[in-house]
Amino acid sequence: MPVYRGISVYTGNAHPAFAEAVCTELGIKLGEADVFKFTNDEIFVQIKENAREHDVFVIQTLGGTGVNEAIMELLIMLDAFKRASAGRITAVMPRFAYGLSDKKDQPRVPISARLLADMVGVAGADRFLTMDLHKGQIQGFFSIPGDELSAFLPLIDYFAPDYAGRDDAVVVAPDLGFAKKGRNFAEKLGLPLAFIEKRRAGNTGRSEVLEVIGDVNYRRAIVVDDEINTGGTVRNTVAVLKEHGVKDIVVACVHPVLSGDAAHKLVASGIRELVTTDTLPLSPEKHDPRIRVLSVAPLFAETIRRIHDGESVGALFTSPSLQLPLRVS
C-alpha cells in the first residue's frame, strides 16, 4: 500500500465555492490549477504545483448549467494528474450526472450513466466519491472503488425538531422509484409514508400523477426526493396534497438542479419551504427566502480525511458520536 505525502484538493469551474468550503473544513489551501477554454471552445488544464505522489482529490459537481462542460473539465483534470504522477486520484462528484439514463428501457437508447462511470475510471481516477446517486445500481457501473455519501441524515436532522413523531404529519415520496429511501426517511422521523404513482410522457421530462398510495389526509407534509430538475413532478404532488386538505407543505431534495425557472415555479406553488443542499450552485436568480440550503461540505471534508487516513467512511452514518455540524443558509 503506497504512502501518500498529503491531501491535495483541486477543482474545476462547476462549483468552486463548494471546493473552497471543503478545504476550509480540512484546514488546507485549495490547489492551484488553470482550467479554462480557448476561443475554439476546447478546454485546457494545467496543474500549477507539484502533485507527484500526492493523495489528490478533484472536486467537480456534474449538474446544473454546463453539465457536459463540467464533465470534460473533470476528465481532462484527471488525465492531467495521472500524467503528473499523482499517488492516488479520487474523483469527487457531489452530484453525478446522467443518473436518469441508468438502464435500457427503450429500443436503441444508451446507458449513459455507465458510459460516464467508465470514462471517469479510464481518465485516471483510482477512486470516486459522490452523494445520493439517482439509483443504487449506478455504484456497480464503476470499475474503480468508491463511496456514496447521503445527505438524508442532515436533512432529517433539520426536520426532526419540528416533525419527529408528530401525529399530524406525513412524508410523501413523489415517485415509486424513491420508495425505499422515502421509507427510511419517514422511519427516521417516526412518520407515516405515502407514495405518488406517476407516468412520464416519453422523453420530455413531463409527468402526470396517476394515483396516491397511502393516507395523505394530514395537516402537514414533507415531500422528499433525491433531485429536482424542472419541478413538474413535485408541483403535481403539491397540487394533489392540497386537494386532500394538506395545509402545510415543505419540499426537500439533495440536488437542486432547478432548470430554467423551476425554482420560481416551485416556491410559487404554495409550499412553505424548499430545503436542499449545496451539491450544486444556486444562481442568483434562483435565490429566494423560502429556499434553505444545508451545506454538506463538512461531510465531504470528513470523508476525504478518512479516505486519506484509511479510516472507516461507514462510521460517519452509524456512530452518533460522529455527528457533523448542521450549517444552514
Secondary structure, DSSP 8 states (H G I E B T S, - for coil): ------EEEEE-SS-HHHHHHHHHHHT-----EEEEE-TTS-EEEEE-S--BT-EEEEE----STTHHHHHHHHHHHHHHHHHTTBSEEEEEESS-S-TT--S--STT---HHHHHHHHHHHHT-SEEEEE--SSGGGGGG-SS-EEEE-SHHHHHHHHHHHHTT-SSEEEEESSGGGHHHHHHHHHHHT--EEEEEEEE-TTSS-EEEEEEES---SSEEEEEEEEESS-HHHHHHHHHHHHTT--EEEEEEEEE---TTHHHHHHTTT-SEEEEESSS---GGG--TTEEEE--HHHHHHHHHHHHHT--STHHHH-GGG-----B-
